[in-house]
Amino acid sequence: MESRYNPASIEQKWQNTWAEQGLYQTHQDPNKPKFYALSMFPYPSGSLHMGHVRNYTITDVIARLKRMQGYRVLHPMGWDAFGLPAENAAIDRGIPPQTWTYQNIAQMREQLQRLGFSIDWDAEVTTCSPEYYRWTQWIFLQFFQAGLAYQKESAVNWDPIDQTVLANEQVDNEGRSWRSGAIVERKLLRQWFLKITDYAEELLNDLEKLPGWPERVKLMQANWIGKSVGARLDFPIVGVDDQISVFTTRPDTVYGVTYVVLAPEHPLVAQVTTKDRKAEVEAFIKQVTAESEMERTAEDKPKRGIPTGGKAINPFTKKEVPIWIADYVLYEYGTGAVMGVPAHDVRDFAFATQYNLPIRQVIVPDDADNDNDPDDEVKQAYTEPGIMVDSGPFSGEHSSHGKQAVIEYAEDEGYGEGRVQYRLRDWLISRQRYWGCPIPIIHCPDCGAVPVPDGDLPVKLPQNVEFSGRGPSPLATLEDWVNVPCPSCGTPAKRETDTMDTFIDSSWYFLRYPDAKNADQVFDVAQTNDWMPVDQYVGGIEHAILHLLYSRFFTKVLRDRNLLKFDEPFQRLLTQGMVQGITYKNPKTGKYIPPNLVNTNEPKDPETGDRLQVFFEKMSKSKYNGVDPLLVMEKYGADTARMFILFKAPPEKDLEWDDADVEGQFRFLNRVWRLVTEFAANHSVSSTKSTTGNLNKAEKDLRRAIHNAIKEVTEDLEGDYQFNTAVSEMMKLSNALSDNSKIQDSPIYQEGIETLLKLLAPFSPHITEDLWHQIGHSDSVHLQSWPTFDPSALVVDEITLVIQINGKTRGTIQVASGADKSTLEQLAKDSEIAQRHLEGKQLRKVIVVPGKLVNFVVG
């Protein structure tokens, strides 16, 4: 038995033991309730960072708690292993992407195992494995068969260096690719889409089925889906047998339309542009379409536009209005056209003012002067409800009612119809890269897009690929791989050479874990439906929109394909805060300074002498504020790293890394080690008396501390996962045991030692396992039942009663709790304190405050 706590000597030992025993393999006992604990799986970059440690530690504590509470637990891990970084690594290092990826996976798996996570590694999945992406392709074909996967030409964000499509989220505020740094271009390409818009209403409504999700995440998803209720209105084009359709949420303002705007990419632009405007319009289009969507729609950027020379007719007023094109209108949003109502829209007002376009007011406040003059200057847009004016038959109508009246009129006259529209667009999944899941489609000149037969899946990525530099995907150049016969007619055809967005891989991985090794099916339907939905999902807020939205979409589609029996994949969601490191920055140069070059007492730039800004910021190598988890584990052990992560801040809050706090948790675990080893030196579970008998005051007080800790820790863990306050309660119990070391022979003390180890076990699994065996147990502490508190132990048998004479405290006595007033008065009178102070004095009055004091008023 070691007298000193030495993490290095115990952690590897117990990790090996648990692996040999298969302690964390998933059990399928149907007599136990299930609990599916899941962390968002990582990209295998090769090394863990503190964000990983926090995410996986939180989930591990929950999984361990639920096992001890009698649940059968599924707690798996996998790898989001496709993606552009591996392909770029192949280019930079001259090694195949799969070699780089699997090396990183092995390295990160070892790091995770060093932290003692109770992961069932038999359920591991790797998205770049053919055994996994075979089923990703199969799921794609389910979408294709359901009419939910299709191709169309679309304007996309194009990275000219990496030669691939980028999602909007991969373009920074300056319009650059966040991977390559290139200025992103807009380009028309024929791309694959998934029709997520078919599920927009259900995705929005079913947020109500998720009470276990943070409200801000649900709000972010609702805003992303962006439901708008309004109307489609059609504006005939003068001289052209066509019309411009717009969507508006304010049909009540249609009489105030003074111009119509098309997106530069809109196919009608060529028809409405007059000859004298053609050259200028084409130049404007070329300039605008080279910009990213983010640049074009930035709120702080002036809107640019140009007239086409064409005219449209407002069907309500029968007046002509000019047709413009502008950078802020995007073809992919809505109809790709808007009606300009500058008097009642802030953006339209700014645009009309900038280009001297007419502004016509048709809504006035309820209390406005009735003498409205349409020629009066409008100084700002009025966007609130009000009374409709200069609006033909609707004048005098309140706009709240006028909206529907205008829609009904439009439908009767053939000018348009009521419509619900969503901000959400169909999901563009094509990527022009090698290291991704191949899209299982063969393009036949006669049959069109033909699905690869199920028996031919997976369509494997070819291995004979050379990466000479960043550029087009090498798949398109591999003729032996591309050229195949059509599965339907045998005609020479070509494989699809685009691969899938990696969000596809992560949109269903949680469905595979319950049956990860199934070679015959995507998953056993009964088994996955048994474990799903995930009971607790843990991950970063950065995935609050897309990953979660796409996962919900996949779940609903597979449900409609009769594979799943539930509507939502994740019952509870915890979005943990970031881990921040202390950062030193020169405010004059913008340069970050490594902390080892800084005198922390007087932080100055060692080169310039400038005073540095000192603040906490998300850990990053470029800011020199990162902390290597492996170095922390080598110095303090995995249990200390876990304890700090859990104690420093509530899980949903950002965590500021502080070495002093790490030291504090290390000292606490050392105290626990000394406390238990001291007990174990002279006691064991086999030698300590097992009967309690009548308890003395010290035993009662300790038992109260034990059961109060059980109650408080359990409530902290079963509520909002307040791990930090749970650790504080365990510290209190540790202190209570230290203060009562004189009663180590009491069975209550043994109860306290065992309870402390059980409560601490999910947090610090190695030290508790070792100490559990040191006190004489042969089985694992992690197989024990979670302790339950005895309410009777919290009842205070005795209270301290204060004795006062004329309001001044003269002493205290111990009395039974719950005694009535007359009993308390008599006990106080009989006390030596009262008799000494009352002798020779006249008692005028006795004031009794039950449970607190007795005050004798004397003359």
TORSEMAR-705775 format. One record per residue (C-alpha): residue in three letters; x, y, z. Coordinates in steps of 0.02 Angstrom, whole numbers, plus 50000, padded with zeros to 5 digits. Each point is the difference from the previous one (the first is absolute). Example, Ala and Ser with C-alpha at 12.3 -4.5 7.8 and 13.67 -1.06 7.14 Angstrom:
BEGIN
ALA506154977550390SER500695017249967
//
This chain:
BEGIN
MET500005000050000GLU500755016649947SER499955013750130ARG500125013549867TYR498755003149861ASN500894996049836PRO498825000849850ALA501284992749880SER500104983950101ILE498134996750007GLU499165007249845GLN500774988649869LYS499774985050114TRP498145002650017GLN499735004449817ASN500804983449953THR498944990950129TRP498385007749940ALA500444995549819GLU500394982050048GLN498374998650096GLY498985008149861LEU499285011250134TYR499295012849879GLN499314988849866THR498185003549963HIS498794987950082GLN498334995849922ASP499084995150160PRO498165003149955ASN499545000650185LYS500975016250022PRO499475017149934LYS501135006449861PHE501055015850000TYR500915005949844ALA501385012550044LEU500845008049850SER501325013249965MET500145007849828PHE501374989949918PRO501645008649955TYR500945003149840PRO501624989950015SER501255014349997GLY501294989850095SER499975008250171LEU498705003750132HIS499705017850056MET499175005850160GLY498335002249911HIS500024981249965VAL500464996250181ARG498565010450065ASN498714992749881TYR500464981950030THR500255001750188ILE498255007150020THR499244985649902ASP501064987250093VAL499405005950170ILE498204998549941ALA500294982549929ARG500864994050159LEU498625007350110LYS498644991349900ARG500884983150009MET500095001650189GLN498155004850001GLY499554983449919TYR499885004649816ARG500714990449854VAL501075013249918LEU500615002749823HIS501495011950000PRO500914998649832MET501315009849903GLY500435002149817TRP500875011049874ASP499355013049878ALA501414995149886PHE499665006649825GLY500385017849950LEU501165012149915PRO501375001050135ALA500514981949967GLU500095003349814ASN501065015550025ALA501104990150120ALA500244987249862ILE500555013849883ASP501165008250127ARG500764984050072GLY499964988749849ILE499014986350087PRO498274992949960PRO498565008350095GLN499494983550077THR501764997350070TRP500005017250082THR498224997650065TYR500244982950078GLN501645005550081ASN499075014450081ILE498594988650056ALA501204988150086GLN500865014550087MET498385008150060ARG499254983450055GLU501514997250112GLN499825017550072LEU498154997250038GLN500394983550084ARG501295008750111LEU498605010950069GLY499094984550062PHE498395002649903SER498754985950018ILE499804998249811ASP499434984049917TRP501354998949867ASP499144984949923ALA498705012349933GLU501295011449916VAL499585006849827THR501115008849874THR499125009449862CYS501404997749871SER499934981150019PRO499144991149854GLU499034989950130TYR499215016550055TYR499875010149841ARG499184985449911TRP498495004150107THR500205018749976GLN499804996549814TRP498534988550034ILE499155013950098PHE500335012349858LEU499094988149884GLN498534999550121PHE499895018949978PHE500174998049811GLN498614987149992ALA498885011350105GLY500285014649881LEU500995009450132ALA501694999949910TYR500155009449836GLN501205009949890LYS499845017849941GLU501105014249942SER500365012150142ALA501085014950042VAL501234993950131ASN501475006150103TRP501554994149907ASP501734998850076PRO501215002949854ILE501474992550096ASP499204984550076GLN498914998649844THR498424995450094VAL498315006550052LEU499915008050172ALA498515001650115ASN499575017850054GLU500674995750172GLN501724996449924VAL500175017849936ASP500615013550121ASN499395017950016GLU501285005849872GLY499374987749869ARG501484988250019SER500034981150017TRP500364996150181ARG501074985249941SER501055006649856GLY499845018750029ALA499505002849818ILE498745013349949VAL498434989849967GLU499185001349830ARG498204997249947LYS499834986649868LEU498584990949913LEU500164981150018ARG498864985149983GLN499884993650178TRP499144986850105PHE498725005850128LEU498954991850136LYS498245006850011ILE500005005250184THR498715013349960ASP498684986249988TYR500224997850187ALA500145018450047GLU498325001150087GLU500254984050099LEU501785004850048LEU499315016450066ASN498474993150089ASP500924985450080LEU501145011750096GLU498554999950123LYS500374981550030LEU501725004450070PRO499795006850177GLY501734993250042TRP500865011749875PRO500675017350045GLU498765013349947ARG501335009849907VAL500414984949891LYS498174997549956LEU499875018649959MET501544998949888GLN499234985549905ALA498325008849985ASN500865015649931TRP501014989549878ILE498434991649935GLY499245017549993LYS498154997549970SER499145015049919VAL498145001549964GLY499515011349857ALA499594999849815ARG500734996849828LEU499585014749888ASP500295000449812PHE500585015749908PRO499784998949808ILE501525005849900VAL499695013549871GLY500344993649824VAL500424982450059ASP498794985550013ASP500554995850177GLN499845006550176ILE501055002750156SER499424990550153VAL500445007150170PHE499674993950174THR499505012750132THR499454999350181ARG499205017249976PRO498714998649861ASP499125014550085THR501385011549931VAL499844994749818TYR499275016949949GLY501655007750057VAL501094990149879THR501095012149900TYR501254987749924VAL500374981349985VAL501714992350029LEU500694983949924ALA501514990150058PRO501435002249876GLU499944981149967HIS498135000049964PRO499634992549827LEU498795014449960VAL501395012950008ALA500504996849820GLN498205002249941VAL499635016250093THR501665008749965THR499885012649858LYS501355001349867ASP500665016650062ARG500244992750175LYS500724983149950ALA501865003750016GLU499845008850167VAL498864986550070GLU501174986049945ALA501485008750082PHE499035002150161ILE499484981749999LYS501794994349974GLN500585010550145VAL498624994750120THR499984981549963ALA501864998850041GLU499595004750179SER499474988350138GLU498234999750067MET500635006750165GLU500795015149917ARG498435003849901THR498824999250147ALA501085008150136GLU498925012150099ASP501375013250017LYS500365000849814PRO499085012149882LYS498864991249877ARG500475001549818GLY498824999149853ILE499745004849820PRO498465002749891THR499694987549860GLY498975011949896GLY498554987850011LYS498295003750076ALA498744989850096ILE498195003750036ASN499325000650176PRO498404990049972PHE499115009250141THR500365017849942LYS500224995849815LYS501515011650002GLU501724996249928VAL501474998350119PRO501854998349953ILE500904983450013TRP501705000450085ILE501284987150047ALA500915001350167ASP501364990850095TYR498964996850156VAL498714989449909LEU500534981749984TYR499264988349873GLU500014985450123TYR498905009350125GLY498145000049971THR499585004349820GLY501625009449966ALA499015016249985VAL499295013050121MET498765014249985GLY500715016650058VAL498905008950127PRO501185013350067ALA498725008750109HIS499754984350103ASP501644990249996VAL501645006350073ARG501114991749870ASP498895005749856PHE499985017750072ALA501915000750003PHE500104993149823ALA498685012149932THR500835014850087GLN501704995149930TYR499364998749821ASN498665013650008LEU498554988049972PRO498205005050043ILE499374997150177ARG498124998050018GLN499194998750172VAL498494988550011ILE499944995850187VAL499845013250136PRO499924998150190ASP498304997250078ASP500015017550075ALA500685009049847ASP499205015249918ASN498744993949871ASP500565013249876ASN501384989349924ASP500855007749850PRO500924986849894ASP501205013849943ASP500575004050178GLU501834995850029VAL500254983650093LYS501495001950118GLN500104982050061ALA499184983249970TYR498444996550103THR500014981250029GLU498644998050132PRO498174995549972GLY498805014249964ILE498635006649888MET500104996749813VAL499955016049895ASP500105003149813SER499684981449980GLY498514999649885PRO498524990250071PHE501004996050157SER500255017950056GLY499415002450178GLU500254981550039HIS501154995650144SER501564991549933SER499814985150118HIS498384995749909GLY500535007249834LYS501364986949976GLN498754986049981ALA498805011049899VAL501385003949874ILE500454981449988GLU498194995149966TYR499855013749870ALA501624994249916GLU499364982149994ASP498325005449927GLU500835010849867GLY501424987949959TYR501365011650068GLY500724987350121GLU499594989450152GLY500284998150187ARG501594990750038VAL501104993850141GLN501855001549964TYR501564994650092ARG501735007350013LEU500644982250000ARG500684994249832ASP500284982649934TRP501634992550059LEU501425000749872ILE501034984350033SER501204999249850ARG501855002150033GLN501304999649862ARG501294990650104TYR500724982650014TRP499944996650188GLY498144998250024CYS498624987349977PRO499724997049812ILE498245003949941PRO499304983349937ILE499295006249836ILE500454995349820HIS499595012449863CYS499344991449843PRO499715009849837ASP498384990249976CYS499344996650176GLY500615015550090ALA500534998750182VAL499974981650048PRO500274993750179VAL501394987550029PRO499154983350045ASP500044995650185GLY501034984649961ASP501385010749926LEU500195010850156PRO501125006850061VAL500675010049855LYS501765000350068LEU501225014149985PRO501404994449884GLN501714998350080ASN501095003649847VAL499865018850020GLU501395012749985PHE499925017050085SER501175011749910GLY499265015950069ARG498395008950042GLY498825000149854PRO498574990049927SER499514983750082PRO501054985649932LEU498444988949988ALA499485008349838THR501674995349919LEU499924981350042GLU499234993249840ASP499994981850057TRP498985005250152VAL498885012749914ASN499514990249843VAL498764986050039PRO498494992349915CYS498285006450047PRO499214988050128SER498325001849910CYS500404998549815GLY501854995849987THR500425015549897PRO501725007550037ALA499745012350142LYS500975009850131ARG500064999950189GLU499585015650098THR501695007350050ASP499385011850137THR500084993850179MET498815004050142ASP500095014050126THR500704992850163PHE498435006050091ILE499174985049916ASP501134988050097SER499605008250167SER498135000949966TRP499714981650037TYR501524993050095PHE499024999350163LEU498824987549917ARG501444988349959TYR500774999050174PRO498704988050073ASP500444987549862ALA501705006049941LYS500664983849926ASN498494994949898ALA500634994849827ASP498294996149929GLN498945015150045VAL500205018550034PHE499494994850175ASP498864987350081VAL498355009550006ALA499444992450165GLN501675003150085THR500185018149945ASN498195003850044ASP500314992250170TRP501475011650040MET499425015749912PRO499695014150024VAL501615005850082ASP499595004250181GLN501405012650023TYR500985008349860VAL501505011050041GLY500935011549882GLY500525017549953ILE498805014349965GLU500855002149829HIS498974985049941ALA498365007150064ILE499315002949826LEU500644989549857HIS500544983550077LEU498494999150113LEU498805005649864TYR500684987549874SER499954985950130ARG498185004050036PHE499645000149813PHE500824983049973THR499034992750145LYS498345005649929VAL500394993649825LEU500554982950064ARG498454999450109ASP498955002849845ARG500974985749917ASN499394988850144LEU501734998050077LEU499735010250158LYS498565001750122PHE500365017050075ASP499965018049940GLU501515008050082PRO501764992950023PHE500575008950159GLN498905001650154ARG501155011050104LEU501375011349936LEU501425007850099THR501055012949907GLN501585002050103GLY500945016550005MET501725002849927VAL501644997550093GLN500935016550001GLY501835003350032ILE500865015650063THR500565010549852TYR501305013749979LYS499795011949855ASN500895015849944PRO498555012049963LYS501115010849888THR500654986349886GLY498604987350023LYS501344986950034TYR499734986050125ILE501454996750120PRO500444982750070PRO499744999950190ASN501754993250032LEU500705016549933VAL498915010750114ASN500335006250176THR498274997150068ASN500245012950139GLU500285013649870PRO499424993249830LYS500955008949862ASP500524995449823PRO501814994050017GLU500435007749831THR499105016850003GLY499715002950185ASP498155003549966ARG498814995550141LEU499024984449953GLN498154996550009VAL499664985250114PHE498374990649980PHE499234982749982GLU499594993749826LYS499594983549916MET501564989349998SER500965000649836LYS501764995949945SER500115016449906LYS499655009650161TYR501224990050107ASN498674997050132GLY499694981549977VAL500294986950134ASP500524982449948PRO498904987350090LEU501404987249993LEU501185011350096VAL498675002750132MET499724981350016GLU501874996650012LYS500195012550142TYR498394997450097GLY499144984749930ALA498384997549904ASP498905001150154THR500635017450043ALA499745005949821ARG498224993350007MET499665007850170PHE500605017249946ILE498954999649842LEU498464995650102PHE500305011450149LYS500575016249920ALA498345005449922PRO498234993849964PRO500054989749839GLU499055012549892LYS501155014450048ASP501715004249928LEU501434993350106GLU501555010450034TRP501544989150020ASP500995003650158ASP501494989750056ALA499655004650181ASP498284991949990VAL500764984349926GLU501184999450149GLY498505002150114GLN499144984649930PHE501624990150011ARG500125004750185PHE498214994550028LEU500324982849925ASN501564998750108ARG498935003550154VAL498784986549948TRP501464988049974ARG500715003550174LEU498284998950080VAL499584983049927THR501734992150013GLU500085005150183PHE498344991150027ALA500534985149896ALA501604997850101ASN499004994250151HIS498304995349931SER499194990549859VAL498224996349951SER500204982450068SER500635005450173THR498955015250039LYS498454997350106SER498434998949895THR498705005250130THR499665018050047GLY499094998450164ASN499665016450089LEU500975014449921ASN500875013150101LYS499985018449950ALA501584999149894GLU499314985049905LYS498335008649972ASP500855015749937LEU501114990249880ARG498544989649937ARG499055016149968ALA501485006649898ILE500094983749901HIS498184999849951ASN499945018649967ALA501454997449877ILE499064985749915LYS498455010849983GLU500895015649936VAL501184991149878THR498574989849928GLU498925015349974ASP501455009449919LEU500304985749878GLU498194996149959GLY499485018049976ASP501015011449887TYR501644990650022GLN500765012250122PHE501624990350018ASN500905014450084THR498805000750148ALA500004981050010VAL501895000350023SER499785013150137GLU498824988450093MET501274985949990MET501315011650071LYS498845003550147LEU499794981450031SER501884997549992ASN500225013750130ALA498664992350112LEU500924983349996SER501655008550041ASP499205009350146ASN499314983650069SER501554989149981LYS499884995450185ILE498494988949961GLN500824989649862ASP499454984150089SER498185004849979PRO499014992049858ILE499395017649960TYR501785005149957GLN500154985149883GLU498345005049921GLY500735017349973ILE501604993649919GLU499054988449883THR498735013549958LEU501365012649959LEU500824987749881LYS498364995649915LEU499515018349977LEU501735004449934ALA500144984749886PRO499195007649843PHE501115015350017SER501684991950043PRO499874981749949HIS501804994550029ILE500355006150176THR498304994250061GLU500254982749925ASP501694998250083LEU499405006150170TRP498444989149989HIS501104984849986GLN501165006250137ILE498594999950127GLY499684981849963HIS498794998849854SER500354987649860ASP498765006349870SER500035016849909VAL499355015950078HIS499235003549830LEU498874984850019GLN499275006350163SER498265007250017TRP499895018850013PRO499695004550182THR498275005850052PHE499735011850144ASP498994996050155PRO498865014950040SER499984995050184ALA501885002650008LEU499745018449960VAL498855002550149VAL500905009250140ASP499654990450163GLU500635014050109ILE500045018749982THR501015013450085LEU498855010850108VAL500645017350045ILE499695006150179GLN499785018850015ILE499765011350151ASN499185016549953GLY500504997149819LYS501844996350036THR500664982649959ARG500674991250153GLY500314982649926THR499244985449904ILE499314982850037GLN499634984849891VAL498184994949993ALA498964987949897SER499415006949835GLY498135002649984ALA499695003650184ASP498505011250034LYS500045017050084SER499604994150177THR501324986349992LEU501315012349937GLU499565012450138GLN500164986750135LEU501654993249931ALA500695017649995LYS499445003650179ASP500794983850061SER501675003749914GLU501505004850106ILE500205015749894ALA498255006650041GLN500094995550184ARG501655009050019HIS499365016049918LEU498244999950072GLU500494997350182GLY499365014450109LYS499095008449857GLN498155002249964LEU499434991149841ARG498795011349909LYS499794991349831VAL500624985349894ILE500135001749810VAL500194983649905VAL500494999249816PRO499824981349958GLY501584992349930LYS501035015650037LEU499995008150172VAL499225003150170ASN500125017950068PHE499705002950186VAL499445017850041VAL500465004050180GLY499775015250112
//
